[in-house]
Amino acid sequence: MNVVDRITSLRGLMKERGIDGYLIYGTDPHLSEYFPDAWRSREWISGFTGSFGKVAITHDQVVLWTDSRYFIQAETQMSGTGIKMIKDRQPDTISVDAWLAKELTHGGVVAIDGLTISAAEASVLEQKLGAKGITLEINIDLVSPIWENRPGLPKTPVIDFPVQFAGCSRSEKLTIIRKRLTENRAEATLICQLDDLAWSFNLRGSEVKCNPLFTGYGYVDQQQAILFISDGKVPSALINVLNREGIIVKKYESAFSFLEQLNAGSFYLDPDRTNSLVYRLVAKGNMVIDGLSISTLLKSIKNDAEITGMKNCHVRDGVAMVNFLYWFETHFGKEKITELTVGEKLNEFRSEQANFMGESFSPIVSFGHHGAIVHYIATKETDIEVQPDGLLLFDTGGQYLDGTTDITRTIATGKITSKQQSDFTLVLKGNIQLAKAVFPENTKGYSLDTLARKALWNNGLNYGHGTGHGVGHYLCVHEGPMAIRPEYNSEPIRAGQIITNEPGIYREGEYGIRIENVLVCKKEFQSDFGSFLSFDTLTMCPIDTKLVDRQLLADDEITWLNSYHAKVLTELGSRLNPEVLKWLKVQCEPI
C-alpha cells in the first residue's frame, strides 16, 4: 500500500469503531526520538522521515505538525499524499487540540495508541478536548491491524559496558538511584527511556541505528532491581553477572503484568518520560509521585571518567575531521565529490580512530541550496555534486566507547559573496559568545540562547531550531533534560553536563550555514554573589577563516578564535602526518 491507501484503510477502521479523529505521534513505548523500524508509524502513514512530527487524521483531513528543521523536507516527502503541513513551534501555530476542536463536533471521539504519548501530554490533551466536549480514547491502536509486513523488534544481544569507560559500577548507580528514591519518599521507580536504561545498568545494544540502545524497562525499588528485556538478548554469562549484582532479568513482555499486580505504595514516575498506558497502569495500585526521571538527571551530569573520555574522543574525532578536510582540499576539482561521498569519507576517516563504534547519527551533508534544509539527508535520488564557488555544510558525529561527538562545519568551495561572508561571521559571533559565557548557577538554557542569536537579531536574522542539546556518553547524540533554546525549560545548565553550541542561518533556495561545537559545563568561580559556571569547548577542528569578515568581529571574539585555533593545533598536531600538519598550521594561523 502507498500512503494514500494506508490512510484510506485507517479511515475504514475509524468508521467501524466510531472514531472521528486519530492521532499518530510516531514514537515507541519508550518515547524515543530514534527507535527500531517496528515503531515508525508516523513515517509509515505519511512518508515523512523526520525525527519530530505529529499526524492527525479525520474523515476528510490529514495534517502533520513538524518544526522548522523539517519544513522543506516534509513538503517534499508528502507531496501528492494530500497531507497538509502545519508549521509547529511558530508564534501562530494552532495546537493539536485546537485543530481537532475546530474540525470535530461536540461529542466527537479522538483516539491514540497510549503507548506512544507521554502521560503528561495525554492528560493535557484529554482535559483540553474534554472542555470542548470531545472524548480522548488512549488505548486504541489502529496501525497494527493494517500495517502489512510490519518489521519485528531486533533481537541483537546487549553488551556489558566496561566500568573503565562508565566511571561508575551498576551497583553504585543503583545505590544512588535508591538514595534519590528515599529523598523523594518513594519506594520504587520505573526506568522507561532507553538511554536512561542503558546508562543505569551499564549495558549497551545495537537495536537503534547510530544509537547503542536496546529495548527494555528497568524496575528499581529498595530491595530489588529488574531488567525487563526480550529473551535471548542477554547472554547467559552476563545474566549470571547481573544476578550476582542483585539484578533479575525478566521477559520484556512481562513488564505490564508485573506492574499491574504491583503494590509498592509510593511510586516515582516522570510523566513526561513515561507513556500514558504504563503511567495509568502503575497509578491504579500505587500512589504516584511525579518528578524528573532520576536516571535522566544523573546521566546528564558526567563523572570524571566520562568527561575525560569525551575530551579524548573529541581529539580523535578532530583528527578524523582534519584528515577529511585535507583530503577534500587536495581532491576537490580533481575527482567527482558528491554529498554522499563526503559522508562516506568522513565515516572512513573516523573508522581509523581508536574505540570507534559507528556514526552517532546519519550524516547531514548539504551543498548549496540543500544547506537550507536543516536536517537534509542525501539519498541516491537527491545527491548532488559539490561544485566550485558554493558553501558545503556537513553535520556529522561519531560513537566511541569513551564518548559521543557531534560537529558541524561550513566551508567555502571557492569564491564567496559578501552576503555569505557576513552571514557566516554573524553565526560565528553567536557561537563564540555562547562559548565564552560565564553565568550563575541555576541559569536556564533559554537565558543563554539569546547570546547565540544577538548578532543575527541585530541584523534582522534568526534560525528556527534550538541552539544546544545535551550529548550522551556513548549514548544518544540528543540528550536531556537541559537544552539551550528559546522555549522555556525548567532545568538549569549544570556543571558536568555536555551540550552543543550550534547557531546557524538558512536562506531557502540559496545556502545554509551552521557552526557547531560541543561544550562541557564547568565551575568557573565563587563570588559574594554565588557560584558561577562557564564552558570549555571539546570539539577540536578548525573553522574556515576564509569565510570570516574580520571587521565584524570584536577584539575579544578575535582573541577567542585565535586561541581556539592554537589549541586545535596543539591537541591534534602530534597525531597528524607531516603533510596534513603543514596544512593545519595554515588553517590555524591567527587572523
C-alpha positions in Angstrom: 0.0 0.0 0.0 1.1 3.6 -0.6 0.5 6.4 1.8 -2.9 7.3 0.3 -4.1 3.6 0.6 -2.9 3.4 4.1 -4.8 6.5 5.1 -7.9 5.1 3.4 -7.5 1.8 5.3 -7.1 3.6 8.6 -10.2 5.7 8.0 -12.1 2.5 7.4 -11.2 1.3 10.9 -12.1 4.7 12.3 -15.5 4.4 10.8 -16.0 0.9 12.1 -15.1 1.9 15.6 -16.9 5.2 15.8 -13.7 7.3 15.9 -13.8 10.8 14.4 -10.1 11.7 14.8 -7.0 9.6 15.1 -3.5 10.8 16.3 -0.2 9.2 15.4 2.7 10.7 17.3 5.1 8.2 15.7 7.3 7.2 18.6 7.8 3.9 20.6 6.6 2.9 24.0 9.7 4.5 25.5 9.0 7.9 23.8 12.3 7.7 22.0 13.5 10.1 19.3 15.2 7.3 17.5 13.9 3.7 17.6 13.6 0.4 15.8 11.7 0.3 12.5 8.8 -1.6 14.1 7.6 1.7 15.7 8.0 4.0 12.7 4.2 4.6 12.4 4.4 8.3 11.6 6.8 7.5 8.7 4.6 4.6 7.6 1.4 6.6 7.5 2.8 9.8 6.0 6.1 9.1 4.1 7.8 11.8 6.3 11.0 10.6 7.7 11.9 13.4 10.1 12.5 12.7 13.8 9.7 15.0 15.0 6.1 15.3 14.0 2.5 14.5 14.9 -0.2 13.3 12.5 -3.9 13.9 12.9 -6.4 12.1 10.7 -10.1 12.8 10.4 -12.5 11.5 7.8 -11.7 14.4 5.5 -8.4 15.9 6.6 -4.8 14.7 7.3 -2.3 17.1 8.8 1.3 16.8 10.0 2.8 19.1 12.6 6.6 19.5 12.4 9.2 22.1 13.2 11.5 24.4 11.1 14.2 21.7 10.8 11.8 19.8 8.5 9.6 22.3 6.7 11.1 21.8 3.3 11.7 18.1 3.8 8.1 17.5 4.9 6.6 19.3 1.9 8.8 17.3 -0.5 8.2 13.9 1.1 4.4 14.3 1.5 3.9 15.8 -2.0 0.9 14.1 -3.7 -0.4 12.4 -0.5 -3.0 15.0 0.4 -1.4 15.6 3.8 -1.2 19.2 4.8 1.7 20.5 6.9 1.3 22.8 9.9 4.4 24.6 10.9 4.9 23.8 14.5 6.7 26.0 17.2 5.8 29.2 15.4 4.0 32.1 17.0 0.7 31.5 15.2 0.8 27.7 15.2 -2.5 26.1 16.0 -2.2 23.3 18.6 -3.3 19.7 18.1 -6.3 20.1 20.5 -7.4 23.4 19.0 -7.2 22.0 15.5 -9.3 18.9 16.5 -11.8 21.1 18.3 -12.2 23.2 15.1 -12.6 20.1 12.8 -14.8 17.9 15.1 -18.2 18.5 16.6 -19.3 18.2 20.2 -19.5 14.6 21.2 -16.7 13.5 18.9 -14.2 10.8 19.7 -10.4 11.1 19.2 -8.2 8.1 19.7 -4.4 7.4 20.1 -2.2 4.5 21.0 -1.4 5.3 24.6 2.0 3.6 24.3 3.1 6.5 22.0 2.1 9.6 24.0 3.5 10.7 27.4 1.3 10.6 30.5 1.7 14.4 30.8 0.8 15.2 27.2 -2.2 12.7 27.3 -3.5 14.4 30.4 -3.4 17.9 29.0 -4.9 16.7 25.7 -7.7 14.9 27.5 -8.5 18.0 29.5 -8.5 20.4 26.6 -10.5 18.1 24.3 -12.9 17.4 27.2 -13.5 21.1 27.6 -14.8 21.1 24.0 -17.0 18.1 24.5 -14.6 15.7 22.7 -13.6 12.4 24.3 -10.0 11.1 24.1 -9.5 7.3 24.0 -5.9 6.4 24.8 -5.9 2.6 24.2 -6.6 2.4 20.5 -4.0 1.0 18.1 -5.3 1.3 14.5 -1.9 1.0 12.9 -1.1 -2.6 13.7 -4.2 -4.2 12.1 -3.4 -2.6 8.7 0.4 -2.5 8.7 1.3 -5.4 6.5 4.7 -7.0 6.9 5.5 -4.8 9.9 9.1 -5.3 11.0 9.7 -7.1 14.2 11.8 -5.8 17.1 15.5 -6.6 16.7 17.0 -9.5 18.6 20.6 -8.4 18.8 22.5 -9.1 22.1 23.4 -6.4 24.6 27.0 -6.0 25.8 28.4 -5.2 29.2 29.7 -1.6 29.2 33.1 -1.5 31.0 33.4 0.4 34.2 36.7 2.0 32.9 34.5 4.0 30.5 31.4 4.3 32.6 33.3 5.6 35.6 30.7 4.1 38.0 29.6 0.5 38.5 26.0 -0.8 38.2 25.9 -1.3 42.0 27.0 2.2 42.6 24.4 3.6 40.3 21.6 1.6 41.8 22.7 2.8 45.3 22.4 6.4 44.1 19.0 5.8 42.5 17.7 4.2 45.7 19.0 7.2 47.7 17.2 9.6 45.4 14.0 7.5 45.9 14.3 7.8 49.6 14.8 11.6 49.3 11.6 11.7 47.3 9.8 9.5 49.8 9.2 6.8 47.1 9.6 3.1 47.3 10.1 2.3 43.6 10.6 3.7 40.1 10.4 2.5 36.5 13.2 3.4 34.1 11.4 3.8 30.7 13.6 5.7 28.3 16.1 3.5 26.5 19.2 5.7 27.1 18.4 6.0 30.8 18.1 2.2 30.9 21.4 1.6 29.2 23.2 4.1 31.5 21.6 2.8 34.7 22.5 -0.8 34.0 25.9 -0.2 32.3 24.7 -2.0 29.2 24.7 -1.1 25.5 22.9 -2.5 22.5 22.7 -2.1 18.7 18.9 -2.1 18.1 18.7 1.5 17.0 20.7 2.9 14.1 23.5 5.1 15.4 22.4 4.7 19.0 23.9 2.0 21.2 20.5 1.1 22.7 18.3 -1.9 23.4 14.6 -2.1 24.1 13.6 -2.8 27.7 12.3 -1.4 31.0 14.1 -1.2 34.3 12.4 -1.5 37.7 14.2 -0.4 40.9 13.0 -0.5 44.5 14.8 -0.6 47.8 15.2 -4.4 47.7 15.4 -5.4 44.1 16.2 -4.4 40.5 14.7 -5.9 37.4 15.7 -5.7 33.8 12.7 -6.4 31.5 14.2 -7.4 28.1 13.3 -9.9 25.4 14.6 -13.5 25.7 18.0 -14.1 24.1 19.2 -10.6 24.2 21.3 -11.0 27.4 24.0 -13.7 27.1 23.8 -16.3 29.8 27.2 -15.3 31.2 26.1 -11.7 31.5 22.8 -12.8 33.2 24.9 -14.6 35.8 26.9 -11.3 36.3 23.7 -9.3 36.7 22.2 -11.8 39.1 25.3 -11.7 41.3 24.9 -7.9 41.4 21.3 -8.2 42.5 19.6 -7.6 39.1 16.9 -10.0 38.0 16.4 -10.5 34.2 12.7 -11.0 33.1 10.9 -11.0 29.8 10.2 -7.7 28.2 6.5 -8.6 27.7 6.1 -9.4 31.4 6.6 -5.8 32.5 2.9 -4.9 32.1 1.6 -7.9 34.1 4.2 -7.1 36.8 3.2 -3.5 37.1 -0.5 -4.4 37.1 0.0 -6.6 40.1 2.4 -4.4 41.9 1.6 -2.6 45.1 4.8 -0.8 46.1 3.0 2.0 47.8 4.7 5.2 46.6 6.0 5.0 43.0 8.2 7.7 41.5 7.5 8.3 37.8 8.3 11.0 35.2 5.1 11.9 33.5 7.0 13.4 30.6 9.1 10.3 30.0 6.6 7.6 30.7 3.9 6.6 28.2 0.3 7.2 29.3 -0.7 3.5 29.4 2.2 2.5 31.7 1.7 5.5 33.9 -2.0 4.8 34.4 -1.3 1.1 35.0 1.1 2.0 37.8 -1.3 4.6 39.2 -4.1 2.0 39.6 -2.4 0.3 42.5 0.2 2.8 43.8 0.5 6.4 44.8 2.5 8.1 42.0 5.0 10.8 42.9 5.7 12.9 39.8 9.2 14.2 39.1 12.0 14.3 36.6 13.4 10.8 35.9 16.2 10.1 38.4 18.3 8.4 35.7 17.8 11.3 33.2 19.3 13.8 35.6 22.1 11.6 36.9 23.0 10.6 33.3 23.3 14.2 32.1 25.9 15.1 34.8 29.0 13.3 33.6 31.5 11.9 36.1 35.3 12.5 35.8 35.8 9.3 33.7 33.0 10.2 31.3 34.3 13.8 30.9 37.9 12.5 30.3 36.5 10.1 27.7 34.5 12.8 26.0 37.6 15.0 25.8 39.8 12.2 24.4 37.3 11.1 21.8 36.8 14.6 20.6 40.5 14.9 20.0 40.5 11.7 17.9 37.3 12.9 16.1 39.2 16.1 15.4 42.0 14.1 13.8 39.4 12.4 11.5 37.8 15.8 10.6 41.2 17.4 9.8 42.2 14.4 7.7 38.9 14.7 5.8 39.3 18.5 5.3 42.8 17.9 3.9 41.6 15.2 1.7 38.8 17.4 0.4 41.0 20.3 -0.4 43.5 18.1 -2.2 41.0 16.1 -4.2 38.2 18.7 -4.9 38.3 19.7 -8.5 40.3 16.6 -9.5 37.6 14.0 -8.9 33.8 13.9 -8.6 32.7 14.6 -4.9 29.1 14.4 -4.0 27.1 14.9 -0.8 27.1 11.1 -0.3 30.8 11.0 -1.0 31.5 13.5 1.8 29.5 11.4 4.4 31.3 8.2 3.3 34.7 9.7 3.5 34.1 11.2 7.0 32.9 7.8 8.2 36.0 6.3 6.7 38.4 8.7 8.5 36.6 8.2 11.8 36.8 4.4 11.4 40.6 4.7 11.6 40.3 6.1 15.1 40.6 4.0 18.3 37.4 2.9 20.0 35.2 4.0 17.0 31.8 2.3 17.1 30.0 3.9 14.2 28.2 7.2 13.4 26.3 9.0 16.1 23.6 10.0 13.5 23.0 9.8 9.8 25.3 12.4 8.2 23.8 15.7 7.2 25.8 16.8 4.2 24.3 19.6 2.1 25.8 21.6 -0.7 24.3 24.9 -2.0 20.5 25.2 -1.7 20.3 21.9 0.1 22.0 23.6 3.1 18.8 25.5 3.7 17.1 22.2 4.6 18.3 22.0 8.2 18.2 18.2 8.6 18.7 17.3 5.0 19.8 13.7 4.5 21.2 13.0 1.0 19.9 9.9 -0.8 20.8 8.4 -4.2 17.8 10.3 -5.6 18.7 13.7 -4.1 22.5 13.5 -4.1 24.3 16.3 -5.9 27.9 17.0 -6.8 29.8 19.6 -4.8 30.7 22.4 -7.1 33.1 25.4 -7.0 32.0 28.7 -5.6 29.5 27.5 -3.1 29.0 26.5 0.6 29.3 22.9 1.8 27.7 22.2 5.2 28.3 18.9 7.0 26.9 18.0 10.3 28.2 14.6 11.5 29.3 12.7 14.5 30.9 9.5 15.8 30.2 7.0 18.5 33.2 5.9 20.5 33.5 3.6 23.5 34.6 6.6 25.5 32.1 9.2 24.2 29.9 10.6 21.5 30.7 13.5 19.1 28.6 16.0 17.1 30.2 18.6 14.9 29.1 20.9 12.1 31.4 22.8 9.8 30.5 25.0 6.8 33.3 25.6 4.3 33.7 27.6 1.1 34.4 25.6 -2.1 35.7 28.7 -4.0 34.6 32.3 -4.4 32.2 33.6 -1.8 29.9 36.6 -1.7 29.8 39.4 0.8 26.4 38.2 2.0 27.8 34.7 2.6 30.7 36.1 4.5 28.6 38.4 6.6 26.1 35.6 7.4 28.9 33.2 8.4 30.6 35.8 10.6 27.3 36.6 12.4 26.8 32.9 13.1 30.4 32.6 14.3 29.9 35.6 16.6 27.0 33.8 18.2 29.0 30.6 18.6 31.8 32.5 20.3 29.6 34.5 22.6 27.9 31.3 23.9 31.3 29.5 24.2 32.6 32.5 26.3 29.6 32.7 28.6 30.0 33.0 32.3 26.8 32.7 34.2 25.4 32.0 37.7 24.3 28.5 38.8 20.7 27.7 38.1 20.7 29.6 34.9 18.2 28.1 32.4 19.0 27.4 28.8 16.6 29.9 27.4 18.6 32.7 29.1 21.8 31.6 27.3 20.1 31.2 24.0 20.0 34.9 23.3 23.8 35.0 23.4 24.0 32.9 20.3 21.3 34.9 18.5 22.0 38.5 19.3 24.4 39.3 16.4 21.8 37.7 14.0 18.9 39.5 15.6 20.7 42.8 15.3 20.7 42.3 11.5 17.2 41.0 11.2 18.2 37.4 11.0 17.3 34.2 13.0 17.2 30.5 12.9 14.3 28.2 13.8 16.0 25.4 15.7 17.4 25.3 19.2 21.0 26.3 19.9 22.1 23.5 22.1 21.1 19.9 23.1 22.7 17.6 25.5 25.0 14.9 24.3 25.3 11.4 25.8 28.4 9.4 26.7 28.5 6.6 24.2 24.7 7.0 24.1 22.3 9.3 22.2 23.6 12.3 20.5 20.4 14.2 21.7 20.1 14.0 25.5 18.1 15.9 28.1 16.9 17.2 30.4 18.5 20.6 29.7 18.6 22.5 26.4 19.6 25.9 25.0 16.7 27.1 23.0 14.1 29.9 23.1 11.4 27.8 24.7 11.1 27.7 28.5 12.8 24.7 30.1 12.8 24.5 33.9 16.0 22.5 34.0 19.1 24.7 34.5 22.5 24.1 32.9 24.6 22.2 35.4 28.4 21.6 35.8 29.3 18.3 34.2 26.7 18.5 31.5 27.8 18.3 27.9 25.8 20.4 25.4 26.1 21.6 21.8 26.6 25.1 20.6 25.2 25.3 17.0 23.8 28.6 15.8 23.0 28.9 12.0 21.4 30.8 9.2 19.4 29.3 6.4 18.4 31.0 3.2 15.9 28.9 1.3 17.0 28.2 -2.3 20.5 29.6 -1.6 22.5 28.0 1.2 22.8 27.1 4.8 25.4 27.9 7.4 25.9 26.3 10.8 28.9 26.1 13.1 28.6 23.5 15.9 31.0 22.7 18.7 30.4 20.6 21.8 30.8 22.2 25.2 31.3 20.9 28.7 29.9 23.0 31.5 32.3 23.6 34.4 32.5 25.5 37.7 34.2 28.9 37.0 34.4 30.7 40.3 32.7 31.6 43.6 31.9 35.2 44.5 29.9 37.1 47.1 27.0 36.7 44.6 27.2 32.9 44.4 28.7 30.2 42.2 29.3 30.8 38.6 29.7 28.4 35.7 31.3 28.5 32.2 32.0 26.3 29.2 35.1 24.5 27.8 34.9 23.7 24.1 35.6 20.0 23.5 35.4 20.0 19.7 38.8 20.2 18.0 38.5 21.3 14.4 39.4 24.5 12.5 36.8 26.9 11.4 37.0 28.2 7.8 38.6 31.6 8.3 38.2 32.3 4.5 34.5 32.9 5.4 35.2 35.3 8.2 34.8 39.0 7.9 37.3 40.2 10.5 35.7 43.7 10.6 32.6 42.2 12.0 34.3 40.5 15.0 35.0 42.3 18.3 38.5 42.1 19.7 37.5 39.5 22.3 36.0 37.4 19.6 39.2 37.5 17.5 41.1 36.6 20.6 38.8 33.6 21.2 39.1 32.4 17.6 42.9 32.6 17.6 43.2 30.9 20.9 40.8 28.2 19.8 42.8 27.5 16.7 46.0 27.5 18.7 44.5 24.8 20.9 43.3 22.8 17.9 46.9 22.8 16.6 48.3 21.8 19.9 45.9 19.0 20.5 45.9 17.5 17.1 49.4 18.3 15.7 51.3 15.3 17.1 48.6 12.9 15.7 48.8 14.1 12.1 51.2 13.1 9.3 53.6 15.9 8.2 51.6 17.0 5.1 48.3 17.3 7.0 50.0 19.1 9.9 51.5 21.6 7.5 48.1 22.2 6.0 46.5 22.5 9.5 49.1 25.2 10.5 47.9 27.3 7.7 44.2 26.9 8.7 45.0 27.8 12.3 47.0 31.0 11.6 45.8 33.9 13.6 43.5 36.3 11.8 
